[in-house]
Each structure stands twice: as C-alpha cells, then as structure tokens.
Amino acid sequence: MRQCYFCTNNIKVIDYKNIEILKRFLDSFSRIVPAKESGTCTKHQRKLSRAVKNARIMALLPFVTH
C-alpha cells in the first residue's frame, strides 16, 4: 500500500491556492482521483477534496477539461 503524500511530507494544511500540489491528485478530465488510486489517507483525502472544490470555485482550477 502506498504512503499518504501529505503524511510523509508532514503537510498539515492543504491550501487551495497551492495549485501544483492539487493538480497531482486530478486525472486528465480534472476529476479528483480516489484515495485508493492516489494513496492518500482518509483524513487528507477529505481535506484534499475540499481544497480542490474551493480552488474550482475561485477559478484557480477548471471544473472540466476536454
């Protein structure tokens, strides 16, 4: 099983303005990758999804790419 990216790098807060980190957890259609595929723990997956949704609302990330 893969280690959680945020636990191994000791990242406490997932900021919605940090687009480079958030893009790692999106697929080619800008969908959030499930925790089973990305290897994130449950706690950080919830924080990640909230940060991605906030970034989409603030127009930092697209909702859909074609």
Rosetta constraint file for C-alpha pairs under 8 A:
AtomPair CA 1 CA 39 HARMONIC 7.35 0.50
AtomPair CA 2 CA 39 HARMONIC 5.14 0.50
AtomPair CA 2 CA 40 HARMONIC 7.94 0.50
AtomPair CA 3 CA 7 HARMONIC 7.57 0.50
AtomPair CA 3 CA 8 HARMONIC 6.89 0.50
AtomPair CA 3 CA 39 HARMONIC 6.02 0.50
AtomPair CA 3 CA 40 HARMONIC 6.94 0.50
AtomPair CA 4 CA 8 HARMONIC 6.17 0.50
AtomPair CA 4 CA 39 HARMONIC 5.41 0.50
AtomPair CA 4 CA 40 HARMONIC 4.18 0.50
AtomPair CA 4 CA 41 HARMONIC 5.58 0.50
AtomPair CA 5 CA 9 HARMONIC 6.20 0.50
AtomPair CA 5 CA 39 HARMONIC 7.40 0.50
AtomPair CA 5 CA 40 HARMONIC 6.24 0.50
AtomPair CA 6 CA 10 HARMONIC 5.84 0.50
AtomPair CA 6 CA 11 HARMONIC 5.01 0.50
AtomPair CA 6 CA 12 HARMONIC 7.37 0.50
AtomPair CA 6 CA 40 HARMONIC 7.36 0.50
AtomPair CA 6 CA 44 HARMONIC 6.96 0.50
AtomPair CA 7 CA 11 HARMONIC 6.42 0.50
AtomPair CA 14 CA 18 HARMONIC 7.89 0.50
AtomPair CA 14 CA 47 HARMONIC 6.57 0.50
AtomPair CA 14 CA 48 HARMONIC 6.49 0.50
AtomPair CA 14 CA 51 HARMONIC 6.63 0.50
AtomPair CA 15 CA 51 HARMONIC 6.28 0.50
AtomPair CA 16 CA 22 HARMONIC 7.59 0.50
AtomPair CA 16 CA 51 HARMONIC 4.47 0.50
AtomPair CA 16 CA 52 HARMONIC 6.25 0.50
AtomPair CA 16 CA 54 HARMONIC 6.16 0.50
AtomPair CA 16 CA 55 HARMONIC 5.19 0.50
AtomPair CA 17 CA 55 HARMONIC 6.64 0.50
AtomPair CA 17 CA 60 HARMONIC 7.47 0.50
AtomPair CA 18 CA 22 HARMONIC 6.64 0.50
AtomPair CA 19 CA 23 HARMONIC 6.02 0.50
AtomPair CA 19 CA 55 HARMONIC 7.96 0.50
AtomPair CA 19 CA 60 HARMONIC 7.30 0.50
AtomPair CA 19 CA 61 HARMONIC 7.49 0.50
AtomPair CA 20 CA 24 HARMONIC 6.87 0.50
AtomPair CA 21 CA 25 HARMONIC 7.46 0.50
AtomPair CA 22 CA 26 HARMONIC 7.04 0.50
AtomPair CA 22 CA 48 HARMONIC 7.45 0.50
AtomPair CA 22 CA 51 HARMONIC 7.85 0.50
AtomPair CA 22 CA 52 HARMONIC 6.54 0.50
AtomPair CA 25 CA 32 HARMONIC 6.04 0.50
AtomPair CA 25 CA 33 HARMONIC 5.56 0.50
AtomPair CA 25 CA 38 HARMONIC 6.72 0.50
AtomPair CA 26 CA 30 HARMONIC 5.12 0.50
AtomPair CA 26 CA 31 HARMONIC 5.28 0.50
AtomPair CA 26 CA 32 HARMONIC 4.70 0.50
AtomPair CA 26 CA 33 HARMONIC 5.48 0.50
AtomPair CA 27 CA 31 HARMONIC 5.46 0.50
AtomPair CA 27 CA 32 HARMONIC 6.58 0.50
AtomPair CA 27 CA 33 HARMONIC 6.19 0.50
AtomPair CA 28 CA 65 HARMONIC 7.34 0.50
AtomPair CA 29 CA 64 HARMONIC 5.88 0.50
AtomPair CA 29 CA 65 HARMONIC 5.05 0.50
AtomPair CA 29 CA 66 HARMONIC 6.45 0.50
AtomPair CA 30 CA 62 HARMONIC 6.94 0.50
AtomPair CA 30 CA 63 HARMONIC 6.51 0.50
AtomPair CA 30 CA 64 HARMONIC 5.50 0.50
AtomPair CA 30 CA 65 HARMONIC 6.03 0.50
AtomPair CA 31 CA 63 HARMONIC 7.92 0.50
AtomPair CA 31 CA 64 HARMONIC 7.48 0.50
AtomPair CA 32 CA 49 HARMONIC 7.02 0.50
AtomPair CA 32 CA 52 HARMONIC 7.86 0.50
AtomPair CA 33 CA 37 HARMONIC 6.54 0.50
AtomPair CA 33 CA 38 HARMONIC 6.20 0.50
AtomPair CA 34 CA 38 HARMONIC 6.21 0.50
AtomPair CA 35 CA 39 HARMONIC 5.35 0.50
AtomPair CA 35 CA 40 HARMONIC 5.22 0.50
AtomPair CA 35 CA 41 HARMONIC 6.83 0.50
AtomPair CA 35 CA 42 HARMONIC 7.25 0.50
AtomPair CA 35 CA 45 HARMONIC 6.28 0.50
AtomPair CA 36 CA 40 HARMONIC 7.47 0.50
AtomPair CA 40 CA 44 HARMONIC 6.26 0.50
AtomPair CA 40 CA 45 HARMONIC 5.81 0.50
AtomPair CA 41 CA 45 HARMONIC 5.99 0.50
AtomPair CA 42 CA 46 HARMONIC 6.36 0.50
AtomPair CA 43 CA 47 HARMONIC 6.60 0.50
AtomPair CA 44 CA 48 HARMONIC 5.84 0.50
AtomPair CA 45 CA 49 HARMONIC 6.11 0.50
AtomPair CA 46 CA 50 HARMONIC 6.33 0.50
AtomPair CA 47 CA 51 HARMONIC 6.17 0.50
AtomPair CA 48 CA 52 HARMONIC 6.16 0.50
AtomPair CA 49 CA 53 HARMONIC 6.14 0.50
AtomPair CA 50 CA 54 HARMONIC 6.16 0.50
AtomPair CA 51 CA 55 HARMONIC 6.11 0.50
AtomPair CA 52 CA 56 HARMONIC 6.17 0.50
AtomPair CA 52 CA 61 HARMONIC 7.56 0.50
AtomPair CA 53 CA 57 HARMONIC 6.31 0.50
AtomPair CA 54 CA 58 HARMONIC 6.21 0.50
AtomPair CA 55 CA 59 HARMONIC 6.16 0.50
AtomPair CA 55 CA 60 HARMONIC 5.09 0.50
AtomPair CA 55 CA 61 HARMONIC 5.63 0.50
AtomPair CA 56 CA 60 HARMONIC 5.76 0.50
AtomPair CA 56 CA 61 HARMONIC 4.74 0.50
AtomPair CA 56 CA 62 HARMONIC 5.84 0.50
AtomPair CA 56 CA 63 HARMONIC 6.06 0.50
